[in-house]
Amino acid sequence: MSQLFVRTGIHFSSCQQALEHIGEEMLAKGVVHETYPQALIEREANFPTGIALENHAVAIPHCEAVHAKSPAIYLIRPDNPVLFQRADDDGEIAVSLIIALIVENPTAQLKLLRRLFSELQNPNTLDALLAASDDDLATLFRKTILESEPCAQV
């Protein structure tokens, strides 16, 4: 099970600043290797993670599993949207929620990404995460994203 770290009430002037913050925080928490901060920044530069959803946008920065010590998710709800490069084109998008993934198993990373995309496609899920109180955000994320059962195949 991934550790979940949550941060709200923080301001970033750029996605670079947000990525640097993620790198420093995850190093301080001991869940990544010293190589993680730079690897995260380089991967975001080569493979941007800003994703437009129905009403909002999210970013899911991550890097190769070799930089992780233990699985974790760092969920950040900044005070103001942060501009990230879009994953699907060359433009930028204002991101309201940053979900940094630290995964040490590539198969687990793929499953987690699929679940995230599936749950975040539901506008109600993202609206609820953005509206949740600071105290309820971690619990809500855990319930709706991490513990939700994928739909059964018919």
N, C-alpha and C positions, 0 to 999 in steps of 0.2 A: 504494500500500500504506500502510495506517495505521501510524503509530508506536504502539508498545505500551509503556505505563508501568505498572508493577506496584508495589503497596504492601501490605505485610502488617504485622502487629504494631502496629496503630494503634487507638486507642480514640476513639469518638465518643459523646458523651452524647445526641445527637439527630441527626435527619436534616438539620436546618438546619446543624449544625456540620459534618457530612460534606459537604454541598453547598458551604459556604464554603471548606472545605479543597480540594475539587476545583477550584473557581474560582481560588483562589490558586496552586495547583500548576500548573494548565494555563497560567495567565498567565506564571508563572516559566519554564515550558518553552518559551514563545513560540509555542504552537500556536493561541492564541485572541486575539481583540481585547479591549480594555479593557471592552467591553460584556458580555462573556461571563458573568462571575460573577453579575451581577444578573439577566441573562436566564435563566440556569440555575435560579436560585432562584424566579423568577416562573413559569417554565414548570412546575416541579415543584409549585408551589402550585395552579396551574390544571389541570394534567394529571398527577396522581401516577403514579409508575412502579413501585410495589411489586407484585411478581408472585408469587403462591403457585404453587409447583411441587409435585411429588409428595411429596418429603421435606423440602424446604427452600424458602426464598424468596430472590428476587433483586430488585434495583432497577436500572433502566437509565435513569438521568437523562441528559437531552440537551436541546438547545434548537435554535433555527433555525440553518440553515447560515450565515447572514449573519455570525454571531459567531465563526466559525472561520477561522483562517489556513491550517491544514493538517490533514489527517485524522489523528486519534489516538484511542486507546482508553486509558482509565485504569481499570485493574482493581484493585479494593481488596478485600482480605479482612481485615475488621476483627477484632480480638481477641474482641469480643462482638457478637452481632447488634444491628443498629440498627433502630429503629422507623421505617418509612416508611408513608405513606398508601398503601392498596391502589389499584391502577389500576382495579379492577372494582367497588369499592363505597366506602363511607365509613369503613370500619375501618382499623386499622393492622395491619401485619404485621412480624414480626422478620426482617430481611434479613441473610443470612450472606455475600452477595457483592454488591458494587456494581460495575456495569459502566458507566462514564460514556463516552458516545460523543461525539466531536467530529468532525463530518462537514461538509464544505463543499459536497457535492453531494447534494441531496435524494433523487435516484434511488438513489445509492449508500447513503444512510442507510436507505432502505426495504429494500434488498437485505440490508444488514447486520442490520437488525432481524429480518427473516424468518429469516435463517440462525441468529441467536442464539436466537430462539424455537424453531426446529426442533431445534437441538442441545441446548438446555436442557430440552426435554421429556423427554429421555432421562435418567432419574435417575442412571445410572452416570456420565454426563458431569459432572454437578454434584457428585456424591460425590467423583469423582476430583479436581476442581478444589479442593474444600474440604480434601481430604486431602493434596494435593501439598505437598512441601517448598517452602519459600520460594524456593529456587533453581530448582525445576522448574516453578513455577506459570506463568511466562511462556511457556515452551516448550510446555507442555501446552495452554494456552489457544490458542496459535498453531496447534498441530496439530489440535486438536479443533474449534475454532470458525472460525478464519480461513482455514485451508487445507483444510478438509474439503470434499469434493465433495457437492453435494446429490444425493439419490437420483435415479436415472434414471427417467424416465417409461416405463411399459410400454404 
